[in-house]
Amino acid sequence: MEMYFKRMKDEWTGLVEQADPLIRAKAAEIAVAHAHYLSIEFYRIVRIDPHAEEFLE
Protein backbone atom coordinates (compact mmCIF):
# COMPACT_ATOMS: atom_id res chain seq x y z
CA MET A 1 0.00 0.00 0.00
CA GLU A 2 2.91 2.32 0.75
CA MET A 3 4.12 2.10 -2.85
CA TYR A 4 0.60 2.88 -4.07
CA PHE A 5 0.49 6.06 -1.97
CA LYS A 6 3.93 7.09 -3.19
CA ARG A 7 2.90 6.56 -6.79
CA MET A 8 -0.30 8.58 -6.27
CA LYS A 9 1.62 11.38 -4.55
CA ASP A 10 4.22 11.49 -7.31
CA GLU A 11 1.52 11.56 -9.99
CA TRP A 12 -0.39 14.42 -8.34
CA THR A 13 2.83 16.33 -7.61
CA GLY A 14 3.77 16.09 -11.28
CA LEU A 15 0.36 17.31 -12.39
CA VAL A 16 0.45 20.26 -10.00
CA GLU A 17 3.95 21.22 -11.09
CA GLN A 18 2.81 21.28 -14.73
CA ALA A 19 0.03 23.76 -14.00
CA ASP A 20 0.56 27.41 -14.86
CA PRO A 21 1.76 29.35 -11.77
CA LEU A 22 -1.12 31.85 -12.11
CA ILE A 23 -3.64 29.01 -12.08
CA ARG A 24 -1.94 27.46 -9.06
CA ALA A 25 -2.04 30.79 -7.23
CA LYS A 26 -5.72 31.31 -8.05
CA ALA A 27 -6.57 27.75 -6.97
CA ALA A 28 -4.74 28.33 -3.68
CA GLU A 29 -6.61 31.60 -3.17
CA ILE A 30 -9.96 29.90 -3.78
CA ALA A 31 -9.03 27.00 -1.49
CA VAL A 32 -8.11 29.35 1.36
CA ALA A 33 -11.25 31.44 0.88
CA HIS A 34 -13.49 28.37 0.89
CA ALA A 35 -11.50 26.01 3.13
CA HIS A 36 -14.30 25.35 5.59
CA TYR A 37 -16.86 24.44 2.93
CA LEU A 38 -14.31 22.38 0.97
CA SER A 39 -13.37 20.34 4.05
CA ILE A 40 -17.03 19.65 4.85
CA GLU A 41 -17.71 18.59 1.27
CA PHE A 42 -14.56 16.45 1.14
CA TYR A 43 -15.52 14.46 4.24
CA ARG A 44 -19.16 14.19 3.15
CA ILE A 45 -18.02 12.49 -0.06
CA VAL A 46 -15.32 10.39 1.58
CA ARG A 47 -17.71 9.02 4.22
CA ILE A 48 -20.05 7.58 1.58
CA ASP A 49 -17.27 6.07 -0.53
CA PRO A 50 -16.75 2.44 0.56
CA HIS A 51 -13.16 2.46 -0.75
CA ALA A 52 -12.06 5.74 0.82
CA GLU A 53 -11.71 4.56 4.41
CA GLU A 54 -8.31 3.01 3.74
CA PHE A 55 -6.97 6.43 2.68
CA LEU A 56 -8.00 8.08 5.94
CA GLU A 57 -6.04 5.83 8.27
Contacts in CASP RR format, 6 or more apart in sequence:
PFRMAT RR
TARGET T0000
AUTHOR 0000-0000-0000
METHOD contacts of the structure
MODEL  1
MEMYFKRMKDEWTGLVEQADPLIRAKAAEIAVAHAHYLSIEFYRIVRIDP
HAEEFLE
1 54 0 8 1.000
16 24 0 8 1.000
19 27 0 8 1.000
31 38 0 8 1.000
45 52 0 8 1.000
46 52 0 8 1.000
46 55 0 8 1.000
46 56 0 8 1.000
END
